[in-house]
Amino acid sequence: MSARIEVFDTVTELGPAQRGCVVVCGSHAGLVAIAYAVEAGLHAVVLNDAGIGKDGAGVAGLRVLEAIGMAACAVAHTSARIGDGRDTWLNGLVSVANAPARTAGVAAGMDAQTAAARLADAKAPAGELPAFSEGRELLLAQRGRPEVWAVDSVGMVLAADAGRILAIGSHGALHGGRPETALAADAYAAVFNDAGVGKDDIGITRLAVLDARGVAAATVSAASARIGDGRSTYEDGILSHVNARAAALGARPGMTCREWVRVLLDRDGPRFGNPEPDSGSLPES
């Protein structure tokens, strides 16, 4: 019997009800996204290639899924808006498929609906993924300055992140175009991955919404930093787009993420009440 097919904007919305389903999803196909897919017990998954990007991070999860036999593919970021499950379903065209998906008949250039139907009849996965890190890491905590955190997924942002500087591995697209998905906390500054910008410039749509909330926000280019990896956003990322608030706080396209963080921490202005001693210093760019 073929697996049921469901459509979601993001893997962070998956739950027990999706166990055994094929999910067509707007999320990227990187490592952190496929961890959500496996945790939900999916039969197979269709994702977005996020522009492929640095070290092939936008589709790195597809090969990992081969180890447990899960059929998976990604659609081109130019064919469907990342973070938009409906557009993936209606307009997505497959760019990359892993070995189990190819065995099920999925091929590059195939539309997402046909691919999903073939994945529904694919062999069920078996085995478990290796453990992943928790996806949150405190990078810098200097007295009187905002803490700097690396966060692999926007789904891992906490209310406690208000006022912090966040280097986020997720794409800069609103989920399904919904403004309320921009960020779960009013960070002092947030940096995302532009996922190759993609169809309708979707990969940078969080920035304007966060500008209206007074949050300085920017994206790094997918070619410069691994999507799904907050530390790579911070250590490797080169800013590609910035909102007005970020520009007012010194952000410029072409600047490295670390350079902008240095500018933010060196600014004169309101002090932040970090009670702990310094736990790190800014590395050189």
Secondary structure, 3 states (H helix, E strand, C coil): CCCCEEEECCHHHCCHHHCCCEEEEEEECCHHHHHHHHHCCCCEEEEECCCCCHHHHHHHHHHHHHCCCCEEEEECCCCCCCCCHHHHHHHCEEEEECHHHHHCCCCCCCEHHHHHHHHHCCCCCCCCCCCCCCCEEEEECCCCCCCEEEECCHHHCCHHHCCCEEEEEEECCCHHHCHHHCCCCCCCEEEEECCCCCHHHHHHCHHHHHHHCCCEEEEECCCCCCCCCHHHHHHHCEEEEECHHHHHCCCCCCCEHHHHHHHHHHCCCCCCCCCCCCCCCCCCC
